[in-house]
Amino acid sequence: MRITLIAVGKAKASPAKDLFELYCKRLKGNRLNWSLELREVEEKKNLPPAQMTQREGELLLAALPRNARVIILDEKGKDFSSQQFSHLLRDYADSGEQDIAFLIGGADGHSDEVKVVAHQALCLGRFTWPHMLVRGLFAEQIYRASCILSGHPYHRE
């Protein structure tokens, strides 16, 4: 299964970027044959907030893999435990999903057009996280889910 994280903003060299790359490397060669790719989109123009959200939505949708199941990361989305998240991914894989895309919006969230396309909304808890750090946290949860489903001892309850 191919997992694509599509995020607004370009990551610069930083510990947050290193964290994302660490878990991507750990995920390579996993028993489930999952891959994780990051696609970054960015609007360079300084637009008013509503127009910026709209434009970022257009960029996110243009970066979607063809026929991907779309899940947005949103503060109002459903909160999952790591176990529940791993089961969600397992269910997608078992149903034949080839591509899953998780979208991280900009500072003002997702446009209505992105929300309409999304099959589901997911939150990473009630805390507010810096968008660059969310990438690493998300990659870790993908790696953790693969470990849970393959019986690897990384995840302990």
C-alpha positions as CSV (number, residue, x, y, z in Angstrom):
1,M,0.0,0.0,0.0
2,R,1.3,3.4,-0.9
3,I,0.8,6.1,1.7
4,T,1.2,9.8,0.6
5,L,1.4,12.6,3.0
6,I,0.6,15.9,1.2
7,A,1.4,18.9,3.2
8,V,1.2,22.7,2.8
9,G,4.6,24.3,3.2
10,K,8.2,23.3,2.4
11,A,10.3,21.7,5.1
12,K,13.8,23.1,5.6
13,A,16.7,21.2,7.1
14,S,15.7,20.8,10.8
15,P,15.2,18.2,13.5
16,A,11.5,18.0,12.5
17,K,12.5,17.0,9.0
18,D,15.1,14.6,10.3
19,L,12.3,12.9,12.4
20,F,10.1,12.4,9.4
21,E,13.0,10.9,7.4
22,L,14.0,8.6,10.3
23,Y,10.6,6.9,10.3
24,C,10.4,6.8,6.6
25,K,13.7,4.9,6.6
26,R,12.4,2.5,9.4
27,L,9.3,1.9,7.3
28,K,11.3,0.7,4.3
29,G,11.3,-3.0,4.0
30,N,8.5,-3.6,6.4
31,R,6.6,-6.9,6.2
32,L,3.5,-5.1,5.0
33,N,5.2,-3.6,2.0
34,W,4.0,-0.1,2.8
35,S,5.7,3.0,1.6
36,L,5.4,6.6,2.7
37,E,6.0,9.6,0.4
38,L,5.9,13.3,1.3
39,R,4.6,15.8,-1.3
40,E,4.8,19.4,-0.4
41,V,2.8,22.2,-1.9
42,E,3.2,25.9,-1.3
43,E,1.7,29.1,-2.5
44,K,4.3,31.8,-2.7
45,K,1.9,34.8,-3.1
46,N,0.9,36.6,0.0
47,L,-2.9,36.2,-0.2
48,P,-5.7,37.1,2.3
49,P,-6.5,34.1,4.6
50,A,-9.6,32.9,2.8
51,Q,-8.0,33.1,-0.6
52,M,-4.8,31.4,0.8
53,T,-6.9,28.5,2.2
54,Q,-8.7,28.2,-1.1
55,R,-5.4,28.2,-3.1
56,E,-3.7,25.7,-0.7
57,G,-6.7,23.4,-1.2
58,E,-6.3,23.6,-5.0
59,L,-2.6,22.7,-4.6
60,L,-3.4,19.8,-2.2
61,L,-6.0,18.4,-4.6
62,A,-3.7,18.7,-7.6
63,A,-1.0,16.7,-5.7
64,L,-3.3,13.7,-5.0
65,P,-2.3,10.4,-6.4
66,R,-4.9,9.1,-8.9
67,N,-7.8,7.2,-7.2
68,A,-6.4,7.7,-3.7
69,R,-8.5,7.4,-0.6
70,V,-8.3,10.9,1.0
71,I,-8.0,11.5,4.7
72,I,-7.6,15.0,6.0
73,L,-5.7,15.7,9.2
74,D,-8.0,18.2,11.0
75,E,-8.5,19.3,14.6
76,K,-12.2,18.4,14.3
77,G,-11.5,14.9,12.9
78,K,-11.9,11.6,14.7
79,D,-9.4,10.8,17.4
80,F,-7.8,7.3,17.1
81,S,-5.6,5.4,19.4
82,S,-2.5,3.8,17.7
83,Q,-4.2,0.4,17.8
84,Q,-7.4,1.9,16.1
85,F,-5.3,3.7,13.5
86,S,-3.4,0.5,12.7
87,H,-6.8,-1.3,12.3
88,L,-8.0,1.5,10.0
89,L,-5.0,1.1,7.7
90,R,-5.3,-2.7,7.8
91,D,-9.0,-2.5,6.8
92,Y,-8.0,-0.2,3.9
93,A,-5.3,-2.6,2.8
94,D,-7.7,-5.6,3.2
95,S,-10.3,-3.9,1.0
96,G,-7.8,-3.5,-1.8
97,E,-6.9,0.2,-1.4
98,Q,-3.6,0.8,-3.2
99,D,-3.2,4.5,-2.5
100,I,-4.1,6.5,0.6
101,A,-3.4,10.2,0.9
102,F,-3.3,12.1,4.1
103,L,-3.5,15.9,3.8
104,I,-2.1,18.5,6.1
105,G,-3.7,21.9,5.4
106,G,-2.2,25.4,6.0
107,A,-2.5,27.6,9.0
108,D,-6.2,28.2,8.5
109,G,-7.1,24.6,7.9
110,H,-8.6,22.9,4.8
111,S,-10.8,24.5,2.1
112,D,-14.4,23.3,1.7
113,E,-13.4,21.7,-1.6
114,V,-10.8,19.5,0.2
115,K,-13.3,18.6,2.9
116,V,-15.9,17.5,0.3
117,V,-13.3,15.2,-1.4
118,A,-12.1,13.7,1.9
119,H,-13.4,10.2,2.8
120,Q,-12.5,10.8,6.5
121,A,-11.1,13.4,8.9
122,L,-8.6,12.4,11.5
123,C,-7.0,14.4,14.3
124,L,-3.7,13.8,16.1
125,G,-5.2,14.6,19.5
126,R,-6.4,17.8,21.0
127,F,-3.0,19.5,21.2
128,T,-2.0,22.0,18.5
129,W,1.2,21.0,16.8
130,P,3.6,22.9,14.5
131,H,2.8,21.7,11.0
132,M,6.4,20.7,10.3
133,L,6.5,18.5,13.5
134,V,3.2,16.9,12.5
135,R,5.0,15.3,9.6
136,G,7.3,13.4,11.9
137,L,4.6,12.5,14.3
138,F,2.5,11.1,11.5
139,A,5.4,9.1,10.0
140,E,6.0,7.6,13.4
141,Q,2.3,6.5,13.7
142,I,2.5,4.9,10.2
143,Y,5.6,3.1,11.3
144,R,4.0,2.1,14.6
145,A,0.9,0.8,12.8
146,S,3.0,-1.3,10.6
147,C,4.7,-2.7,13.7
148,I,1.4,-3.4,15.4
149,L,0.1,-5.3,12.4
150,S,3.2,-7.3,11.8
151,G,3.7,-8.3,15.5
152,H,6.9,-6.3,15.9
153,P,7.7,-5.4,19.5
154,Y,8.1,-1.7,18.8
155,H,4.6,-1.0,20.1
156,R,3.9,-1.9,23.7
157,E,0.5,-1.5,25.4
